[in-house]
């Protein structure tokens, strides 16, 4: 394996190399994320329209040196009456020596505006939501389409209240060859940290090769293996079976520097301008060369839209939550998987590095105050003193952290769930899927609902999924192959399923539930009621996936038809499912009479009535077409 990373072509970096991205913003909070090429000093914030302009204190500027030429900034300002509601607010950060930081950022503003702006909307009448953005997928990027829609708006007041990204914002486990090559360039360009490994085939990250001949083989040469025999009903796993279960792990990221570079390349057009990636390369097999060139072509389109993606996130408060690919495929799917992954020092480090990346680039901005209180010091300790000890200490803290979930004080109240780290593990068989949330987490979730008459729930996986697909997953689990079919749904674990359904049927629950989900790579909408009960609650499951990903088309058509035949509204088979006390009506796409599932990359657009029910459910596709989901009398 080659130990030399490719050299970057330019030493001239722009001041702002990623961002700005608006994060948690409401009437009491302003949160902004960006990465600069150099250390900044004496920063001041101007909020035009909010009568705010002053020097920021040290407590309001959270800085982390990611590398020699990369400094992450999280601006977090809190005050009782900081931002007015429903008023356009321009923002700008000034450095004492460098002046306005965002003035030189290309194509950052809409129309004739000189500064980016936003609107705080405590009452959610419209929002955008989506998940699953894979840079090298052949479909278009729906975030670009969303920006195009915002650009065409007559007034900033027409913008949605927020952008909710509900998982798989990055794919740490499924990386294109040209992207991994670019990651090696960015690590070198920015001086991102190296690290030493334990129980690995190489002693440190400096020994990782990024030349074409080093690609597409990490699953064979680098990723850790199990050290025990394991058996399933469909196939055998032997000693040295890969711990990570992704079917596309050939370029699975391992180091924290790689994870940080992936995030920056996913959001920053500037870094792509600093590097050159050839389409024709030497050192690959004929098969891998074809794959490289296909990925190169798809990434060419992806990076062309990054200016628009940045502009979108600079103008809409953006919230995020992880799903499995933000860390690795099937993350914490079964207790047996956890035993293998966390019992190996190298695989634990790989998972921890992805979680460090999530914390920095996604988690901190969602709910800054409690997260900074608990995590700022261990983050600072690691980045001040880069060592295996401080890195492992930080990873241990992150793996034990249980406050990734959060709520927004909006109307309707928005409740974002962590369905990955607080699992209800199977007691009968460690190889069976764990429940997506354990009893304690579900109890806390229920407490968030008490006293609310309407609520928006963000669950990365649909709470009400396609029953025929869940049946296939259940059969595979009975055969011992839960990992093969990604068998994680809310009904897979009886404890989680029964507790969740009890919450919905409780008399003190809100009258209007809207559940926003992603994960599955197709889109659908269901209206859910309770059998033999007059009145509420009324439940709406709205799923939109992916932003830049899709389900295999022929397979989804089969599932769609089978689900209609076997689990239609009047089917007696519904009484043999865990949701037998609930009625489910599928909404019909306006452009397909006989379909319920839409397989076209897009971003969800939901409008809300005053009572919290969705008044319009639609998907804006990456090609700017739109699908609207229409209620049906029966399914």
VOGU-3710 file (C-alpha; in Angstrom, 3 decimals, decimal comma):
1> xxxxxxxxxx> 0,000/0,000/0,000  1,356/3,404/-0,956  1,990/5,643/2,031  2,021/8,949/0,179  -1,119/11,007/-0,266  -1,597/12,918/-3,544  -0,472/16,501/-3,464  -2,932/19,366/-3,656  -2,438/21,722/-6,579  -2,923/25,005/-4,770
11> xxxxxxxxxx> -1,677/26,605/-1,588  -4,056/29,558/-1,940  -7,138/28,824/0,120  -10,096/31,186/0,488  -10,798/32,550/3,942  -14,116/30,690/4,290  -13,794/27,079/3,182  -17,195/25,803/4,357  -20,442/27,464/5,365  -21,988/29,594/6,614
21> xxxxxxxxxx> -24,795/27,261/7,702  -27,636/28,541/9,853  -28,344/26,148/12,691  -30,578/26,531/15,771  -32,355/29,871/15,420  -35,428/31,076/17,270  -36,470/34,184/19,165  -33,902/33,485/21,896  -31,056/31,867/19,928  -28,842/32,534/16,927
31> xxxxxxxxxx> -26,496/29,730/15,883  -24,155/29,802/12,903  -21,538/27,294/11,717  -18,615/27,847/9,354  -15,008/26,814/8,787  -12,241/29,307/8,065  -8,762/28,809/6,679  -7,110/30,714/9,516  -7,670/31,629/13,135  -9,922/34,674/13,445
41> xxxxxxxxxx> -9,876/37,341/16,116  -12,269/39,763/17,810  -15,391/38,610/15,991  -18,507/40,757/15,998  -22,017/39,897/14,872  -24,479/42,170/13,106  -28,139/41,197/12,884  -29,808/43,830/10,756  -33,519/43,762/11,482  -32,961/42,600/15,059
51> xxxxxxxxxx> -31,171/45,724/16,339  -28,115/43,685/17,287  -24,502/44,590/16,572  -21,692/43,981/19,003  -18,444/42,183/19,743  -18,974/38,545/20,614  -17,747/37,187/23,921  -15,522/34,121/24,245  -18,508/32,088/25,470  -20,395/32,914/22,262
61> xxxxxxxxxx> -17,628/31,792/19,900  -16,797/28,101/20,058  -13,614/27,448/18,053  -11,937/24,146/17,221  -8,745/23,815/15,235  -9,576/20,936/12,893  -6,244/21,155/11,084  -3,361/23,423/10,151  -5,609/25,337/7,736  -9,090/24,581/9,089
71> xxxxxxxxxx> -10,790/26,272/12,059  -14,373/25,425/12,862  -16,538/28,167/14,353  -19,887/27,741/16,056  -21,420/31,114/16,895  -24,056/30,722/19,582  -25,734/33,856/20,918  -28,555/33,627/23,466  -30,788/36,390/24,817  -34,360/36,678/26,070
81> xxxxxxxxxx> -35,519/38,757/23,105  -32,800/38,301/20,537  -34,673/37,871/17,258  -38,066/39,188/16,164  -40,590/36,716/14,775  -41,576/36,833/11,093  -39,089/39,584/10,238  -36,292/39,355/7,664  -32,931/39,517/9,460  -29,652/40,031/7,588
91> xxxxxxxxxx> -26,534/38,681/9,273  -22,799/39,181/8,941  -19,718/38,263/10,979  -16,834/40,739/11,087  -13,211/40,047/11,974  -11,257/42,907/13,546  -8,607/42,740/10,809  -10,279/40,961/7,898  -13,651/42,705/7,905  -16,877/41,060/6,741
101> xxxxxxxxxx> -16,187/37,338/6,530  -18,892/36,355/4,058  -18,610/39,263/1,617  -16,233/37,359/-0,671  -18,172/34,075/-0,634  -19,401/33,394/-4,161  -23,143/33,241/-4,899  -24,108/33,325/-1,238  -27,084/35,695/-1,386  -30,427/35,755/-3,171
111> xxxxxxxxxx> -31,327/38,580/-5,507  -29,784/41,961/-4,748  -29,032/41,216/-1,083  -25,514/41,961/0,107  -25,724/39,719/3,169  -27,435/36,388/3,783  -30,710/36,612/5,687  -33,316/34,485/7,412  -36,675/34,623/9,153  -37,567/33,155/12,522
121> xxxxxxxxxx> -40,987/31,496/12,233  -42,219/30,189/15,606  -45,426/28,974/13,944  -44,526/26,304/11,428  -46,769/26,684/8,408  -44,299/25,121/5,963  -41,080/23,150/6,219  -38,643/21,152/4,109  -37,416/17,702/5,096  -35,275/14,981/3,581
131> xxxxxxxxxx> -32,565/12,397/4,123  -30,079/10,144/2,366  -27,729/12,310/0,317  -25,132/10,167/-1,425  -22,773/12,300/-3,547  -21,956/9,670/-6,179  -25,510/8,423/-6,742  -26,701/8,928/-10,308  -29,795/10,920/-9,282  -29,818/14,692/-8,901
141> xxxxxxxxxx> -29,387/16,597/-5,643  -32,761/17,733/-4,307  -31,096/20,380/-2,128  -30,178/22,156/-5,358  -33,825/22,036/-6,422  -34,873/23,466/-3,051  -32,461/26,366/-3,497  -33,809/27,000/-6,992  -37,326/27,148/-5,515  -36,238/29,628/-2,839
151> xxxxxxxxxx> -34,449/31,757/-5,403  -37,654/32,062/-7,423  -39,721/33,169/-4,404  -41,104/36,690/-4,611  -40,351/37,410/-0,976  -38,275/35,900/1,856  -41,562/35,598/3,765  -42,504/32,744/1,416  -39,660/30,593/2,714  -40,379/27,536/4,852
161> xxxxxxxxxx> -39,731/27,771/8,579  -36,809/25,342/8,562  -34,924/22,577/6,825  -34,953/19,199/8,619  -32,345/16,627/7,557  -33,369/13,331/9,122  -30,379/11,071/8,576  -27,614/9,887/6,255  -26,400/13,399/5,566  -23,119/11,673/4,703
171> xxxxxxxxxx> -22,266/8,062/3,875  -19,167/7,232/5,894  -19,405/3,576/4,875  -20,106/4,035/1,153  -17,589/6,386/-0,445  -16,813/6,701/-4,149  -13,272/6,082/-5,362  -12,812/9,639/-6,696  -14,256/10,994/-3,422  -11,741/8,999/-1,376
181> xxxxxxxxxx> -8,982/10,284/-3,646  -10,275/13,828/-2,997  -10,360/13,138/0,743  -6,648/12,284/0,629  -6,002/15,596/-1,138  -8,020/17,593/1,404  -6,307/15,949/4,373  -2,991/17,034/2,883  -4,242/20,474/1,857  -5,746/21,410/5,234
191> xxxxxxxxxx> -3,317/19,525/7,441  -6,060/17,463/9,077  -4,893/15,300/11,989  -3,340/11,872/11,750  -3,780/9,171/14,379  -2,371/5,868/15,568  -4,406/2,647/15,482  -4,627/-0,388/17,721  -5,535/-3,906/16,511  -5,258/-2,724/12,903
201> xxxxxxxxxx> -3,231/-3,913/9,933  -1,472/-0,526/9,823  -0,019/1,405/12,780  -1,314/4,876/11,873  -3,410/6,840/9,408  -0,276/8,160/7,671  0,107/4,659/6,216  -3,209/4,853/4,378  -2,827/5,133/0,617  -5,083/7,261/-1,573
211> xxxxxxxxxx> -3,682/6,477/-4,997  -6,085/4,696/-7,380  -4,377/1,339/-6,825  -5,173/1,645/-3,093  -8,910/2,099/-3,609  -11,858/-0,314/-3,579  -10,084/-2,806/-1,320  -10,470/-1,641/2,269  -13,012/-4,367/2,992  -10,311/-6,895/2,130
221> xxxxxxxxxx> -7,168/-5,283/3,526  -8,008/-2,702/6,166  -11,359/-3,121/7,903  -11,393/-5,255/11,066  -12,693/-8,816/11,149  -14,589/-10,827/13,724  -12,632/-13,180/15,963  -15,391/-15,714/16,621  -17,499/-18,097/14,513  -21,042/-16,986/13,872
231> xxxxxxxxxx> -23,859/-18,671/11,997  -27,126/-17,563/10,461  -29,933/-19,591/8,973  -29,189/-18,461/5,419  -25,413/-18,420/5,301  -22,412/-18,936/7,512  -20,179/-16,320/9,012  -16,767/-17,619/9,872  -13,863/-16,237/11,857  -12,514/-13,177/9,999
241> xxxxxxxxxx> -15,898/-12,141/8,622  -15,974/-8,340/8,314  -17,371/-6,587/11,382  -18,878/-3,826/9,275  -21,872/-5,106/7,344  -22,169/-2,487/4,624  -22,453/-4,030/1,173  -20,434/-1,102/-0,193  -17,567/-0,944/2,309  -14,726/-1,030/-0,238
251> xxxxxxxxxx> -13,835/2,576/0,650  -15,224/2,754/4,207  -13,636/5,696/6,034  -11,532/4,909/9,079  -9,702/8,012/10,358  -11,132/11,169/11,884  -9,301/13,228/9,262  -11,104/11,325/6,514  -14,493/11,898/8,147  -13,885/15,633/8,500
261> xxxxxxxxxx> -12,722/15,872/4,899  -15,871/14,071/3,715  -18,109/16,584/5,489  -16,199/19,522/4,057  -16,360/18,090/0,529  -20,099/17,429/0,960  -20,840/21,072/1,780  -17,979/23,149/0,352  -17,556/24,146/-3,300  -14,255/25,896/-2,482
271> xxxxxxxxxx> -12,297/22,762/-1,657  -13,248/21,130/-4,946  -11,764/24,154/-6,700  -8,448/23,565/-4,936  -7,938/19,987/-6,094  -7,793/18,081/-9,370  -9,106/14,536/-9,792  -8,374/12,828/-13,143  -11,095/10,858/-14,889  -8,604/8,491/-16,502
281> xxxxxxxxxx> -6,266/6,856/-14,004  -3,776/4,014/-13,900  -3,630/1,160/-11,428  -7,269/0,011/-11,433  -8,746/-3,147/-12,876  -10,995/-2,761/-15,918  -14,073/-3,226/-13,719  -12,934/-0,679/-11,149  -11,914/1,807/-13,847  -15,462/1,752/-15,246
291> xxxxxxxxxx> -16,808/2,257/-11,737  -14,337/5,105/-11,092  -15,395/6,916/-14,263  -19,114/6,522/-13,505  -18,562/7,879/-10,003  -16,402/10,679/-11,379  -19,196/11,726/-13,755  -21,787/11,714/-10,944  -19,499/13,679/-8,611  -18,944/16,252/-11,354
301> xxxxxxxxxx> -22,667/17,045/-11,273  -22,746/16,885/-7,472  -19,996/19,434/-6,906  -21,496/21,774/-9,525  -24,519/22,230/-7,246  -22,656/22,920/-4,007  -22,861/26,714/-4,326  -26,633/26,386/-4,276  -26,613/23,886/-1,421  -24,551/26,295/0,663
311> xxxxxxxxxx> -26,854/29,208/-0,178  -29,903/27,192/0,871  -28,421/26,294/4,263  -27,201/29,861/4,777  -30,799/31,123/4,567  -32,838/28,434/6,345  -32,372/27,316/9,958  -31,104/23,776/9,427  -31,523/20,875/11,840  -30,073/17,376/11,590
321> xxxxxxxxxx> -30,133/13,956/13,238  -28,054/10,909/12,449  -29,068/7,593/10,988  -26,809/4,610/10,388  -24,774/5,735/7,349  -23,616/8,850/9,195  -21,579/6,313/11,194  -21,762/2,940/9,421  -24,432/0,725/7,885  -26,528/-1,230/10,436
331> xxxxxxxxxx> -25,115/0,828/13,298  -26,311/-0,859/16,530  -28,807/-3,001/14,588  -28,418/-6,005/16,906  -26,753/-6,648/20,248  -24,529/-9,196/18,481  -23,381/-6,502/16,066  -22,550/-4,247/19,028  -20,533/-7,003/20,713  -18,409/-7,444/17,602
341> xxxxxxxxxx> -18,027/-3,726/16,779  -17,265/-2,366/20,240  -15,233/-5,396/21,274  -12,580/-4,626/18,666  -10,366/-1,602/19,324  -10,046/-0,668/15,649  -13,748/-0,918/14,783  -14,618/1,027/17,946  -12,198/3,758/16,830  -13,750/3,838/13,347
351> xxxxxxxxxx> -17,248/4,220/14,817  -15,993/6,806/17,300  -14,318/8,838/14,558  -17,592/9,006/12,641  -19,333/10,116/15,834  -16,722/12,841/16,354  -17,500/14,038/12,835  -21,227/13,997/13,494  -20,777/15,950/16,725  -18,700/18,658/15,054
361> xxxxxxxxxx> -20,552/19,044/11,775  -24,128/18,185/12,768  -24,864/17,609/16,444  -23,532/20,768/18,105  -25,683/23,068/16,008  -28,979/21,340/16,828  -29,106/22,156/20,523  -25,902/24,046/21,342  -26,278/24,915/25,011  -26,538/21,447/26,600
371> xxxxxxxxxx> -24,190/19,859/24,087  -21,469/22,457/24,600  -21,887/22,149/28,361  -21,271/18,403/28,194  -18,954/18,018/25,222  -16,948/21,240/24,721  -14,193/20,303/27,178  -13,521/16,759/25,909  -13,582/18,049/22,319  -11,131/20,799/23,230
381> xxxxxxxxxx> -8,894/18,343/25,108  -8,585/16,123/22,059  -7,985/18,825/19,467  -5,495/20,642/21,733  -3,524/17,482/22,421  -3,880/15,024/19,570  -3,114/11,611/20,996  -4,586/8,124/21,111  -5,477/8,634/24,773  -7,417/11,893/24,318
391> xxxxxxxxxx> -9,096/10,510/21,194  -10,219/7,324/22,952  -11,377/9,350/25,967  -13,501/11,544/23,703  -14,932/8,518/21,900  -15,868/6,871/25,204  -17,734/10,027/26,238  -19,575/10,259/22,910  -20,581/6,592/22,979  -22,099/7,074/26,435
401> xxxxxxxxxx> -23,791/10,381/25,603  -27,601/10,126/25,616  -28,774/13,611/24,652  -28,552/13,528/20,873  -32,334/13,991/20,656  -33,863/17,463/20,990  -37,057/19,497/20,689  -37,911/22,861/19,203  -40,252/25,289/20,960  -42,310/25,849/17,836
411> xxxxxxxxxx> -45,992/25,457/17,116  -46,501/22,597/16,463  -43,788/21,430/18,830  -41,066/19,594/16,919  -39,592/16,488/18,593  -36,478/14,944/17,014  -35,745/11,353/18,073  -32,461/9,524/18,473  -33,218/6,034/17,162  -29,604/4,769/17,051
421> xxxxxxxxxx> -27,916/4,970/20,461  -30,612/4,034/23,005  -31,672/0,665/21,646  -33,966/-1,897/23,287  -31,789/-4,991/22,886  -33,400/-8,361/22,310  -33,276/-10,560/25,380  -34,263/-13,774/23,616  -31,600/-13,685/20,896  -28,726/-11,202/20,598
431> xxxxxxxxxx> -28,816/-11,590/16,809  -32,411/-10,310/16,578  -32,962/-6,619/15,751  -32,920/-4,275/18,730  -35,828/-1,920/19,287  -35,168/1,534/17,888  -35,686/3,097/21,341  -35,627/1,491/24,769  -38,288/1,858/27,451  -36,564/4,790/29,191
441> xxxxxxxxxx> -36,145/6,703/25,928  -39,771/6,079/24,982  -40,905/7,237/28,422  -38,987/10,490/27,929  -40,548/10,802/24,478  -44,028/10,429/25,953  -43,314/13,171/28,483  -42,494/15,532/25,622  -46,021/14,972/24,303  -47,945/15,641/27,506
451> xxxxxxxxxx> -49,894/18,884/27,329  -49,453/19,300/23,566  -52,408/19,360/21,185  -50,288/19,051/18,035  -46,779/17,809/17,429  -44,290/17,064/14,652  -42,133/13,999/15,285  -38,909/13,395/13,364  -38,080/9,691/13,263  -35,339/8,716/10,784
461> xxxxxxxxxx> -37,059/5,369/10,140  -40,821/5,488/9,422  -42,955/4,595/12,433  -45,579/3,315/10,007  -43,746/1,581/7,195  -44,726/-0,515/4,210  -46,137/-3,691/5,751  -45,064/-6,106/3,042  -41,448/-4,938/3,352  -41,635/-5,277/7,129
471> xxxxxxxxxx> -42,992/-8,811/6,616  -40,017/-9,700/4,415  -37,706/-8,326/7,100  -39,495/-10,346/9,769  -39,164/-13,571/7,780  -35,464/-12,886/7,203  -35,023/-12,272/10,939  -36,666/-15,604/11,728  -34,089/-17,193/9,426  -31,270/-15,379/11,234
481> xxxxxxxxxx> -30,527/-12,894/8,451  -31,626/-9,583/9,949  -28,378/-7,901/8,866  -28,887/-9,033/5,280  -32,192/-7,179/4,863  -31,531/-4,202/7,157  -34,347/-5,377/9,422  -34,758/-2,303/11,571  -38,254/-0,951/11,771  -40,383/0,171/14,686
491> xxxxxxxxxx> -42,375/-3,068/14,687  -39,360/-5,406/14,683  -38,970/-5,483/18,483  -42,130/-6,320/20,479  -41,238/-4,144/23,475  -40,588/-1,039/21,387  -43,582/-1,700/19,127  -46,080/-2,169/21,940  -44,813/0,810/23,926  -44,914/3,077/20,880
501> xxxxxxxxxx> -48,436/2,032/19,938  -49,559/2,561/23,537  -48,242/6,113/23,391  -50,307/6,859/20,291  -53,446/5,329/21,783  -53,094/7,037/25,168  -55,948/9,436/25,931  -53,569/12,257/26,877  -51,635/12,240/23,630  -51,916/15,144/21,161
511> xxxxxxxxxx> -54,818/15,135/18,732  -52,544/15,717/15,747  -49,344/13,776/15,064  -47,247/14,408/11,990  -44,321/11,992/11,657  -41,504/12,981/9,288  -39,159/10,194/8,214  -36,595/9,212/5,603  -34,156/6,275/5,460  -35,951/4,026/2,954
521> xxxxxxxxxx> -35,036/5,720/-0,378  -38,635/6,168/-1,518  -41,465/8,500/-0,536  -45,025/7,928/0,667  -47,710/9,358/2,937  -50,158/7,549/5,230  -53,108/8,712/7,299  -53,447/6,607/10,455  -56,430/6,293/12,774  -57,473/4,073/15,669
531> xxxxxxxxxx> -60,126/1,435/15,049  -63,354/1,537/17,051  -62,596/4,986/18,490  -64,465/8,168/17,681  -62,278/11,232/17,414  -58,479/11,470/17,542  -55,695/11,204/17,598  -55,067/11,748/13,907  -51,661/10,491/12,791  -49,870/11,256/9,537
541> xxxxxxxxxx> -46,766/9,359/8,447  -44,873/11,389/5,840  -41,735/9,831/4,404  -39,393/11,480/1,927  -36,179/9,773/0,834  -33,693/10,311/-0,559  -32,294/13,708/-1,290  -29,795/12,047/-3,615  -30,585/8,340/-3,564  -33,261/5,941/-4,818
551> xxxxxxxxxx> -34,591/2,420/-4,273  -34,075/-0,238/-6,988  -36,952/0,622/-9,327  -38,181/-2,821/-10,386  -38,085/-4,153/-6,837  -40,064/-1,205/-5,457  -42,778/-1,660/-8,081  -43,196/-5,253/-6,918  -43,340/-4,243/-3,251  -45,872/-1,517/-4,026
561> xxxxxxxxxx> -48,218/-3,946/-5,793  -47,790/-6,697/-3,199  -48,500/-4,280/-0,369  -51,723/-3,141/-2,066  -52,850/-6,733/-2,615  -51,915/-8,133/0,791  -52,324/-5,166/3,141  -54,857/-2,886/1,500  -57,269/-0,964/3,692  -59,865/-3,750/3,814
571> xxxxxxxxxx> -57,440/-6,690/3,929  -58,022/-9,125/6,839  -54,250/-9,640/7,001  -54,016/-6,292/8,781  -55,486/-7,962/11,864  -52,431/-10,245/12,059  -49,977/-7,339/12,432  -48,903/-5,443/15,544  -50,848/-2,434/14,239  -54,152/-4,340/14,044
581> xxxxxxxxxx> -55,911/-1,682/16,147  -54,979/1,017/13,665  -56,331/1,891/10,241  -53,872/3,018/7,577  -54,876/4,793/4,376  -52,208/5,414/1,769  -52,154/8,764/-0,002  -52,029/8,628/-3,796  -49,369/10,468/-5,809  -51,138/12,919/-8,094
591> xxxxxxxxxx> -49,283/11,602/-11,146  -49,791/7,844/-10,575  -53,257/6,421/-9,938  -52,224/2,889/-8,953  -49,059/3,659/-6,990  -48,465/4,658/-3,391  -44,642/4,644/-3,326  -42,649/7,279/-5,214  -39,103/6,427/-6,288  -37,508/9,685/-7,414
601> xxxxxxxxxx> -34,930/11,668/-5,454  -36,517/14,698/-3,857  -37,067/16,881/-0,818  -40,298/16,827/1,147  -42,465/19,937/1,392  -45,181/19,958/4,039  -47,697/22,726/4,740  -49,653/22,745/7,992  -53,150/23,868/8,879  -53,779/25,800/12,068
611> xxxxxxxxxx> -54,775/22,611/13,926  -51,438/20,983/13,064  -52,717/18,638/10,359  -50,863/18,679/7,028  -52,747/20,740/4,463  -50,364/19,825/1,630  -47,860/16,980/1,300  -45,557/17,038/-1,688  -42,081/16,165/-2,917  -39,952/18,540/-4,961
621> xxxxxxxxxx> -37,798/16,329/-7,130  -34,244/16,991/-8,198  -35,410/17,743/-11,757  -37,803/20,430/-10,402  -40,892/18,305/-11,025  -43,297/17,932/-8,102  -45,378/15,078/-6,738  -48,303/15,827/-4,453  -49,802/13,156/-2,220  -53,606/13,190/-2,286
631> xxxxx> -55,898/11,580/0,315  -57,862/8,543/-0,863  -61,229/7,248/0,294  -59,711/3,799/0,683  -56,406/2,119/-0,127
//
